[in-house]
Amino acid sequence: MQVIYEDNHIIIVNKNPGEIVQGDKTGDTPLSEMVKEYLKVKYNKPGNVFCGVVHRIDRPVGGLVVFAKTSKALTRLNDMLRKGEIHKTYWALVEGRPEKEAATLKDFLVSDGRINKTFIAKKGDKDAKESVLEYSTIANGDHYSLLEVNLLTGRKHQIRCQLSSTGHPIKGDLKYGAKRSNKDGGISLLARRIEFVHPVSKEKIIAEAPLPSEFLKLLPG
């Protein structure tokens, strides 16, 4: 992990693909515990350190994750998240070249927790939820395209499922139809930018994750 922004109330870190945000049945050390340890060492804090999880991103995805360092910040950030006041922008490296350089994708999605996968469904299907995202093309290569994605709804595996349904799965995402895996076991989806009004100081916070080399290779110049 890499610290991107920190103040008295919040800390934003860059998560590596493969790291989990919160503990799960694997027993692997989660990012939340890594942040706690970082804070404990940096500030020489005895005993338990507060680190509130505001949101999560999928294990194979890299990029920005926000944690709260105080309970006041956690309560306010959770409220902001529910109201859609925390804006997240993703970058995705997808196979091929989408027909449209920019588009809005609207689908109904249903998730199967038993196999941890999301599927395109029909309106009215049991548990199907309307899911909307916007994408625009940043760059095209010979085999892959780099897209910027804005989520208008926040469904499980939404970006992965919807882009795959257009015939352009995310590079390395075998679960959703990619041809081959990435060497690091992750997928080429990055939580690139996060914007929100600070829950305490009310200043505008904009943080960006550093770009992996495979993204940089596609950018002009």
Solvent accessible surface area in square Angstrom, and as a share of the most:
residue,aa,sasa,rsa
1,M,65,0.29
2,Q,89,0.40
3,V,50,0.28
4,I,52,0.26
5,Y,69,0.26
6,E,41,0.18
7,D,42,0.22
8,N,123,0.63
9,H,41,0.18
10,I,0,0.00
11,I,0,0.00
12,I,0,0.00
13,V,0,0.00
14,N,20,0.10
15,K,2,0.01
16,N,70,0.36
17,P,50,0.31
18,G,32,0.31
19,E,30,0.13
20,I,12,0.06
21,V,5,0.03
22,Q,77,0.34
23,G,54,0.52
24,D,69,0.36
25,K,208,0.88
26,T,74,0.43
27,G,67,0.65
28,D,61,0.32
29,T,85,0.49
30,P,15,0.10
31,L,0,0.00
32,S,12,0.08
33,E,78,0.35
34,M,57,0.26
35,V,0,0.00
36,K,49,0.21
37,E,98,0.44
38,Y,61,0.23
39,L,4,0.02
40,K,76,0.32
41,V,107,0.62
42,K,109,0.46
43,Y,92,0.35
44,N,132,0.68
45,K,93,0.39
46,P,120,0.76
47,G,52,0.50
48,N,140,0.72
49,V,8,0.05
50,F,87,0.36
51,C,15,0.09
52,G,6,0.05
53,V,34,0.20
54,V,8,0.05
55,H,13,0.06
56,R,163,0.59
57,I,17,0.09
58,D,42,0.22
59,R,84,0.30
60,P,29,0.18
61,V,3,0.02
62,G,4,0.04
63,G,0,0.00
64,L,2,0.01
65,V,0,0.00
66,V,0,0.00
67,F,0,0.00
68,A,0,0.00
69,K,34,0.14
70,T,40,0.23
71,S,72,0.46
72,K,97,0.41
73,A,0,0.00
74,L,38,0.19
75,T,94,0.54
76,R,96,0.35
77,L,0,0.00
78,N,47,0.24
79,D,49,0.25
80,M,21,0.09
81,L,59,0.30
82,R,182,0.66
83,K,132,0.56
84,G,46,0.44
85,E,80,0.36
86,I,13,0.07
87,H,111,0.49
88,K,49,0.21
89,T,8,0.05
90,Y,16,0.06
91,W,24,0.08
92,A,0,0.00
93,L,5,0.02
94,V,0,0.00
95,E,19,0.08
96,G,33,0.32
97,R,151,0.55
98,P,15,0.10
99,E,178,0.80
100,K,132,0.56
101,E,124,0.56
102,A,59,0.46
103,A,24,0.18
104,T,69,0.40
105,L,28,0.14
106,K,138,0.59
107,D,33,0.17
108,F,49,0.20
109,L,5,0.03
110,V,41,0.23
111,S,56,0.36
112,D,30,0.16
113,G,64,0.62
114,R,214,0.78
115,I,96,0.49
116,N,67,0.34
117,K,52,0.22
118,T,2,0.01
119,F,84,0.35
120,I,77,0.39
121,A,19,0.15
122,K,153,0.65
123,K,161,0.68
124,G,76,0.73
125,D,64,0.33
126,K,173,0.73
127,D,101,0.52
128,A,22,0.17
129,K,114,0.48
130,E,86,0.38
131,S,0,0.00
132,V,17,0.10
133,L,0,0.00
134,E,69,0.31
135,Y,18,0.07
136,S,46,0.30
137,T,32,0.19
138,I,55,0.28
139,A,12,0.09
140,N,52,0.26
141,G,21,0.20
142,D,143,0.74
143,H,138,0.62
144,Y,45,0.17
145,S,1,0.00
146,L,0,0.00
147,L,1,0.00
148,E,38,0.17
149,V,0,0.00
150,N,54,0.28
151,L,49,0.25
152,L,101,0.50
153,T,33,0.19
154,G,67,0.65
155,R,81,0.30
156,K,92,0.39
157,H,14,0.06
158,Q,3,0.01
159,I,8,0.04
160,R,14,0.05
161,C,7,0.04
162,Q,0,0.00
163,L,2,0.01
164,S,28,0.18
165,S,62,0.40
166,T,60,0.35
167,G,54,0.52
168,H,31,0.14
169,P,13,0.08
170,I,0,0.00
171,K,43,0.18
172,G,7,0.07
173,D,2,0.01
174,L,103,0.51
175,K,77,0.33
176,Y,13,0.05
177,G,53,0.51
178,A,10,0.08
179,K,150,0.64
180,R,154,0.56
181,S,66,0.43
182,N,20,0.11
183,K,216,0.92
184,D,98,0.51
185,G,59,0.57
186,G,1,0.01
187,I,11,0.06
188,S,3,0.02
189,L,10,0.05
190,L,10,0.05
191,A,4,0.03
192,R,31,0.11
193,R,53,0.19
194,I,2,0.01
195,E,43,0.19
196,F,3,0.01
197,V,70,0.40
198,H,5,0.02
199,P,1,0.01
200,V,42,0.24
201,S,59,0.38
202,K,130,0.55
203,E,110,0.49
204,K,123,0.52
205,I,12,0.06
206,I,104,0.53
207,A,6,0.05
208,E,76,0.34
209,A,1,0.01
210,P,63,0.39
211,L,31,0.16
212,P,54,0.34
213,S,77,0.50
214,E,48,0.22
215,F,2,0.01
216,L,95,0.47
217,K,167,0.71
218,L,37,0.18
219,L,48,0.24
220,P,116,0.73
221,G,130,1.25
